[in-house]
Amino acid sequence: MSKDAVKSAQTGSRTGAATTPVDAGDAGYSKDLKARHVNMIAIGGAIGTGLFLGAGGRLHDAGPALALAYLVCGVFAFFVVRALGELVLYRPSSGSFVSYAREFLGEKGAYVAGWMYFLNWSTTGIADITAIALYTHYWSLFTDIPQWTLALIALAVVLAVNLISVKYFGEMEFWFAIIKVATLVGFMLIGIFLLATRHEVGGGTPGLGVITDNGGVLPHGLMPVVLVMQGVIFAYAALELVGVAAGETAEPEKVVPRAVNSIMWRVGLFYVGSVVLLALLLPGSVYSADESPFVTVLSKIGVPAAGDVMNLVVLTAAMSSLNSGLYSTGRILRSMAMAGSAPKFTARMNRSQVPYGGILLTCAVCVLGVGLNYLMPSRAFEIVLNIAALGVISTWVIIMVCHLVFVRRARADLLVRPSFRLPGSPATEITTIAFLLACLGMMWNDPEVGRRTLLLIPVIAVLLVGGWFGIRRRVARAADQEPAGSTG
């Protein structure tokens, strides 16, 4: 890509991009996402199942020190999204980091990035439908309905919603995010009120005494905090959705910096603040992996209806996460299909400019998750969360590697970096990569699920290598046809 093309992209001139996109997979999309949509998609990505459901089990295992785990992982998550934001301003693409991997790491890099991201979101989708089923079981009316049935219904509903045009997707995610933010703010206000008035919660008085009288900040030692790290990384998994959404917004150079920069305070307020409040209101042992910690607290203060309302909200959050997952994989798979590294049908778009082929492929994997809910309903969420962590960590590592190559080329005057930059390069990227790989290694200390998940890495590697040999000729043919195929 020439310097002139880069400078043109930075100044917001999309004339050339509209006719000859660098990534053929970017052709055909509408630009209907507005600034408020992208901003709220960023918030929605930062607030999802990982907080609303996952925090309960992690508080039970790790205690109040979970807040520190969220903070540390949040800092590195911000570095990843900041690096991605810089790449987006250099060249907006609905293929996002897969498109950047193609440019900076070659087709093999894009192939690995795309399929690991697909692994991430398809298994995350399984986690989401599992969460939806668990939330629904909170109400006695649905207790007798099998978990797998509820999961299947949820998947069918969200699939139907996701095939609407991107404008309606953005609007739906906007309101989903509004609901999540309003609910969290409302819960935090209630929690602060309970603390200030020392109102009884579950038979005890909230405050620092809840922590000091129940083993302190590390009631079970440091190791449980270490073990939950990969789960905490999963909680931030959807933050990179901003990069995908930027390909369908008219002014990414204005929208993306604001969305990325606001992530840090959101992490501090919503994740760290919520966990600190939860730890001050009830002992960690009271929380459970089977129930949202917010529902636990509100039910304990003697207002059962409050628990019902919160459960409805977290059910909405899980639906939102599933909806976002189908959205992002549809775009990523289309970018790959146009380069020959994904099935041809995943490149297909409907009249509303929605890449329905990739969305349907993701749903097919989620159907396997329905089977998992049938066979192992009590372990389904934990199993897929760990597998999704492999996809999340590999995706983030690839983003940072792409950024390293990007900066190296900029220093060689091969391209121009935008003014919105990741600070501290290359130390920031290297430190982030080291931290992410360390989180991966920590899973070995969990013999029940984590260690078995790590043993899947050689299996995934063999499948990736075998898949590459199966499609490399098609990729080569697509590369030869790129000038013709990349015209919009």
Secondary structure, 3 states (H helix, E strand, C coil): CCHHHHHHHHCCCCHHHHHCCCCHHHCCCCCCECHHHHHHHHHHHHCCHHHHCHHHHHHHHHHHHHHHHHHHHHHHHHHHHHHHHHHHHHCCCCCHHHHHHHHHHHHHHHHHHHHHHHHHHHHHHHHHHHHHHHHHCCCHHHCCCCHHHHHHHHHHHHHHHHCCCHHHHHHHHHHHHHHHHHHHHHHHHHHHHHHHHCCCECCECCCHHHHHCCCCCCCCCCHHHHHCHHHHHHHCHHHHHHHHHHHHECCHHHHHHHHHHCHHHHHHHHHHHHHHHHHHHCCHHHCCCCCCHHHHHHHHCCCHHHHHHHHHHHHHHHHHHHHHHHHHHHHHHHHHHHCCCCCHHHHCCCCCCCCHHHHHHHHHHHHHHHHHHHHCCCCHHHHHHHHHHHHHHHHHHHHHHHHHHHHHHHHCCCCCCCCCCCCCCCHHHHHHHHHHHHHHHHHHHCCCCHHHHHCHHHHHHHHHHHHHHHHHHHHHHHHHCHHHHCCC
